Amino acid sequence: MAQRIPMLSGSRISVLTAPDDAIVLRPPVPQESIADVGAAVRDSLRFPLAGAPLEALVTRSGTATLVVELPELPLPGAPADPRQAALEATIAELERLGVPSRRQTILVAGGLSRRPGNRELESLLAPTAARAFRGRVEVHDAESAELVSIGVAGRTELRVNPLLVETDLVVTVTAAETVLHGGTGALVGAAGAHVVRGAGADSLLETAASRGWEVGVALERALAARVPLIGTSLVLNPPRLTGGMRDYPYEDDAIEQLARSPLRRLSLLPSTLRRRILQSLAREVTATAAFAGPPSVAHAEALLRGIAHRSVRVREPLDAIVIGMPWKHHHQPRERLNPITVAAVALGLALRLWRDAFPLRDGGTAIILHRLSRHFEHATQDPYRALFHALRDGRTSFELDEHAAAVDERALEAYRDGRACHPLLPYADWESCRP
């Protein structure tokens, strides 16, 4: 019997009719979450997987830099994120060990993404914890002239934010979503633009053939030779709707209920209203475990646990795959999709979440559920617009266009001011789509 499968198509909901022999890649039901994320993080820092515990690394009355990432993944995420509780617990643990919060600095390692404003920074901690924090919050600038060289990885000079070396302790507080997101990926996000640009991966779930992982480990070793370094990594459940749709997409009844619900008529509404409705749907993201140790060790263990809980086995390569699309891209701050970020989310993110073997056979087809409208947000997505026109017109080579973008003073000024992403980010997104 044919199945009716509701899937996101941007801000629309498409109901697909899947034939009897179709393989529906349904995610496993989320694992039981930990009730107290803060307690789990404190325990992980006291009993790390490897290396010394936080207590042995702290300098009383010294300084500490806490490296965090804005929650790009999972997508679309939720307002209340376990990383808030993890950061709050780390701050409190440092205070207990003699480092008052006024001596702590939160470094937001955003890589090439648009530099966050107050709204995004306020979401790093729950409101009560944010009001109690007396330290500094700094946003990394990948183009800063003050970046410090700490070594090389191959032919790449490793230049990082000075807050990583001018401190008595570095702590990464992240969640393990891919080999590039979380753990040593946060250190990469606090490095120079060309370090971040070169940190790619064939598979987002395998360290082999991942230049980003290699660079992250090199950064970790170089930093650990200068300052004490420890990281804590969370294992997250995928986002889950709350209320009446809580069992979607895990149960057949919930899938059929959504296929019959009024939400399928969302396409009749204006796009702005559609996105607002989807964004307002109550969602939750929970954590199942926390690990600590050297950032690469904690991250690898957390990532493997997450893969074991969230993966679906495909017994043989697929002839074709249909990829649903959310209504916003995976970078922070969130924005409406444009043609390049559609490709990056579908091909550079979703289709790279594999282990052991690529899920499509040679000559297979990837079908992206999106209209690919040529819309670019004014100012904030100007770098994407510039790359789109260059690709469409084919005026010069990709490499020449990228070199010109990297030294475009107007684009770099917009990045420093938080008005746009770094001009190299669209090139990184586009390259991630390559087979």
Backbone hydrogen bonds, N-H to C=O, Kabsch-Sander energy under -0.5 kcal/mol:
donor,donor_aa,acceptor,acceptor_aa,energy
3,Q,18,A,-2.3
5,I,3,Q,-0.6
5,I,16,L,-3.4
7,M,14,S,-3.2
9,S,12,R,-3.1
10,G,325,M,-1.5
12,R,9,S,-1.5
14,S,7,M,-2.9
14,S,12,R,-0.5
16,L,5,I,-3.0
16,L,14,S,-0.7
18,A,3,Q,-3.4
18,A,16,L,-0.7
22,A,19,P,-1.8
24,V,22,A,-0.6
25,L,23,I,-0.7
26,R,24,V,-1.8
34,I,287,A,-2.6
37,V,35,A,-0.5
40,A,36,D,-1.8
41,V,37,V,-2.4
42,R,38,G,-2.5
43,D,39,A,-2.4
44,S,40,A,-2.0
45,L,41,V,-2.1
46,R,42,R,-1.5
47,F,43,D,-2.1
49,L,292,A,-3.2
54,L,45,L,-2.4
56,A,53,P,-0.9
57,L,53,P,-0.8
57,L,54,L,-1.2
58,V,54,L,-1.4
60,R,58,V,-0.6
61,S,98,G,-3.1
62,G,59,T,-2.6
64,A,103,R,-1.7
65,T,169,L,-2.8
66,L,64,A,-0.5
66,L,105,T,-3.2
67,V,65,T,-0.7
67,V,171,V,-2.9
68,V,66,L,-0.6
68,V,107,L,-2.5
72,E,70,L,-2.1
81,D,79,P,-0.8
84,Q,81,D,-2.0
85,A,81,D,-0.7
86,A,82,P,-2.1
87,L,83,R,-2.2
88,E,84,Q,-2.3
89,A,85,A,-2.4
90,T,86,A,-2.0
91,I,87,L,-2.4
92,A,88,E,-2.3
93,E,89,A,-2.4
94,L,90,T,-2.2
95,E,91,I,-2.1
96,R,92,A,-2.3
97,L,93,E,-1.4
98,G,95,E,-1.6
99,V,94,L,-2.8
103,R,100,P,-2.3
104,Q,101,S,-1.7
105,T,64,A,-2.4
106,I,136,R,-2.9
107,L,66,L,-2.8
107,L,105,T,-0.7
108,V,106,I,-0.6
108,V,138,E,-3.1
109,A,68,V,-3.1
109,A,107,L,-0.9
110,G,108,V,-1.3
111,G,189,G,-2.0
113,S,110,G,-2.1
115,R,415,Y,-0.5
115,R,420,A,-0.5
121,L,117,G,-2.3
122,E,118,N,-2.5
123,S,119,R,-0.6
123,S,120,E,-0.8
124,L,121,L,-1.5
125,L,122,E,-0.6
130,A,126,A,-2.7
131,R,127,P,-2.1
132,A,128,T,-1.3
133,F,129,A,-1.2
136,R,104,Q,-1.6
138,E,106,I,-2.9
140,H,108,V,-2.4
140,H,138,E,-0.5
142,A,140,H,-0.6
144,S,141,D,-1.6
147,L,144,S,-1.0
148,V,160,V,-3.1
150,I,158,L,-2.8
151,G,158,L,-0.5
153,A,156,T,-2.6
155,R,153,A,-0.6
156,T,153,A,-1.9
157,E,155,R,-0.6
158,L,151,G,-3.0
159,R,157,E,-1.1
160,V,148,V,-2.8
161,N,190,A,-2.2
164,L,161,N,-2.1
165,V,162,P,-1.3
166,E,162,P,-2.8
167,T,165,V,-1.1
170,V,228,P,-2.1
171,V,65,T,-2.7
172,T,230,I,-1.9
173,V,67,V,-2.6
174,T,172,T,-0.5
174,T,232,T,-2.2
176,A,234,L,-2.6
177,E,175,A,-1.1
177,E,181,H,-1.6
178,T,181,H,-1.2
179,V,204,L,-2.4
182,G,180,L,-0.6
185,G,182,G,-2.2
186,A,183,G,-1.6
187,L,183,G,-0.6
188,V,184,T,-2.0
189,G,185,G,-2.1
190,A,187,L,-0.9
191,A,188,V,-1.8
192,G,159,R,-2.1
193,A,142,A,-1.7
196,V,192,G,-2.2
197,R,193,A,-2.7
198,G,194,H,-1.4
199,A,196,V,-1.5
200,G,198,G,-1.5
202,D,209,A,-1.0
204,L,352,R,-2.9
205,L,354,W,-0.7
206,E,203,S,-0.6
210,S,207,T,-1.6
211,R,209,A,-0.7
212,G,200,G,-3.2
214,E,210,S,-2.0
215,V,211,R,-2.6
216,G,212,G,-2.2
217,V,213,W,-2.6
218,A,214,E,-2.2
219,L,215,V,-2.5
220,E,216,G,-2.4
221,R,217,V,-2.5
222,A,218,A,-2.3
223,L,219,L,-2.7
224,A,220,E,-2.8
225,A,221,R,-1.2
226,R,223,L,-2.0
227,V,223,L,-2.9
230,I,170,V,-2.0
231,G,293,G,-2.9
232,T,172,T,-2.8
233,S,291,F,-3.1
234,L,174,T,-1.7
235,V,289,A,-2.5
236,L,234,L,-0.6
237,N,286,T,-3.0
240,R,284,E,-2.3
241,L,248,Y,-0.5
242,T,282,A,-2.1
245,M,242,T,-0.7
246,R,243,G,-1.6
248,Y,245,M,-1.7
250,Y,247,D,-1.6
251,E,247,D,-2.0
255,I,251,E,-1.9
256,E,252,D,-2.4
257,Q,253,D,-2.3
258,L,254,A,-2.2
259,A,255,I,-2.0
260,R,256,E,-1.3
261,S,257,Q,-1.0
264,R,261,S,-1.6
265,R,262,P,-2.0
266,L,263,L,-1.8
267,S,264,R,-0.5
268,L,265,R,-2.0
269,L,266,L,-2.0
274,R,270,P,-2.3
275,R,271,S,-2.5
276,R,272,T,-1.8
277,I,273,L,-2.3
278,L,274,R,-2.5
279,Q,275,R,-2.5
280,S,276,R,-1.5
281,L,277,I,-0.7
281,L,278,L,-0.9
284,E,240,R,-2.2
285,V,80,A,-0.7
288,T,235,V,-3.0
289,A,235,V,-0.9
291,F,233,S,-2.4
293,G,231,G,-1.7
297,V,294,P,-0.9
298,A,294,P,-2.4
299,H,295,P,-2.4
300,A,296,S,-2.2
301,E,297,V,-2.1
302,A,298,A,-2.3
303,L,299,H,-2.8
304,L,300,A,-2.3
305,R,301,E,-2.1
306,G,302,A,-2.4
307,I,303,L,-2.7
308,A,304,L,-2.2
309,H,305,R,-1.6
310,R,306,G,-2.4
311,S,307,I,-1.7
315,R,313,R,-0.6
318,L,359,P,-3.4
321,I,365,T,-2.3
323,I,321,I,-0.5
323,I,367,I,-3.2
324,G,322,V,-0.6
325,M,8,L,-2.1
329,H,335,E,-1.8
337,L,327,W,-0.5
342,V,338,N,-2.5
343,A,339,P,-1.7
344,A,340,I,-2.2
345,V,341,T,-2.6
346,A,342,V,-2.4
347,L,343,A,-2.8
348,G,343,A,-1.3
349,L,344,A,-0.7
350,A,345,V,-2.9
351,L,346,A,-1.8
352,R,349,L,-1.2
353,L,350,A,-1.3
354,W,352,R,-1.7
357,A,355,R,-2.2
361,R,318,L,-2.4
364,G,361,R,-2.5
365,T,319,D,-2.0
367,I,321,I,-3.2
367,I,365,T,-0.5
368,I,366,A,-0.6
369,L,323,I,-2.5
369,L,367,I,-0.6
370,H,368,I,-1.8
375,H,373,S,-2.2
380,T,378,H,-2.6
381,Q,377,E,-1.6
382,D,379,A,-1.5
385,R,381,Q,-2.1
386,A,382,D,-2.5
387,L,383,P,-1.9
388,F,384,Y,-2.6
389,H,385,R,-2.3
390,A,386,A,-1.9
391,L,387,L,-2.7
392,R,388,F,-2.4
393,D,389,H,-2.5
394,G,390,A,-2.0
395,R,390,A,-0.7
401,D,397,S,-2.3
402,E,398,F,-2.3
403,H,399,E,-2.4
404,A,400,L,-2.2
405,A,401,D,-2.3
406,A,402,E,-2.2
407,V,403,H,-0.8
407,V,404,A,-0.7
408,D,405,A,-1.3
409,E,407,V,-0.9
412,L,408,D,-2.5
413,E,409,E,-2.5
414,A,410,R,-2.1
415,Y,411,A,-1.8
416,R,412,L,-2.5
417,D,413,E,-2.0
418,G,415,Y,-1.4
419,R,414,A,-2.6
420,A,414,A,-1.0
421,C,380,T,-1.0
422,H,112,L,-2.7
425,L,422,H,-1.9
428,A,424,L,-2.1
429,D,425,L,-2.7
430,W,426,P,-2.6
431,E,427,Y,-2.4
432,S,428,A,-1.6
433,C,429,D,-0.5
433,C,430,W,-1.2
434,R,431,E,-1.5
